[in-house]
Amino acid sequence: MHEPLNRHALGYLAFQTGWDAQPVKQRILRGLARSERLIIIGFHRFNAETEGYMDSCSDEVFRDILEFVRDKELKVLPLAEAVVND
């Protein structure tokens, strides 16, 4: 998000079953292009695609996303550790 951070207007992308890494990479690139300070990506389940969940990410796709984040030298942290000043 642009400075100053507005904790009530944070962008969020929830990973969806069946996606490859592209929607997440595109969201990250859009955030970087807009100089957003915080990009929130929600991963709720892993390897539960066959269990009928709509929000499951496979290990392979997650690794692809993590490699992309590493290559961009971006900092990753759990949302609970993100500090947002009002």
C-alpha positions, -999 to +999 in steps of 0.1 A: +000+000+000+011+035-006+024+056+023+009+064+047-005+029+052-043+027+056-049-005+074-086-004+063-077-004+026-052-032+023-052-052-009-056-089-006-053-118-030-065-152-019-049-181-037-075-203-055-074-240-063-063-247-099-042-216-103-006-217-113+018-191-100+010-165-126-019-146-108+003-143-077+033-131-097+012-106-116-003-093-083+032-089-069+045-072-100+015-048-100+023-039-064+059-033-071+050-011-101+027+010-078+054+011-051+031-006-026+047-012+007+026-043+016+012-070-006-010-096+011-013-130-005-035-156+013-026-192+013-051-211+033-045-248+024-018-268+008-022-300-013-059-303-006-070-299-042-088-332-043-107-325-011-130-300-027-115-268-012-114-237-034-083-223-017-056-249-020-021-245-033+002-273-044+037-276-032+050-271-068+031-239-074+041-226-039+078-233-047+075-214-080+060-184-061+087-185-034+115-187-061+100-156-078+099-137-045+135-148-037+147-137-072+130-103-066+147-101-032+114-093-014+109-096+023+083-122+033+066-123+067+035-136+083+007-110+084+008-111+122+043-096+120+034-068+096+036-035+113+010-010+101+011+024+117-020+045+117 
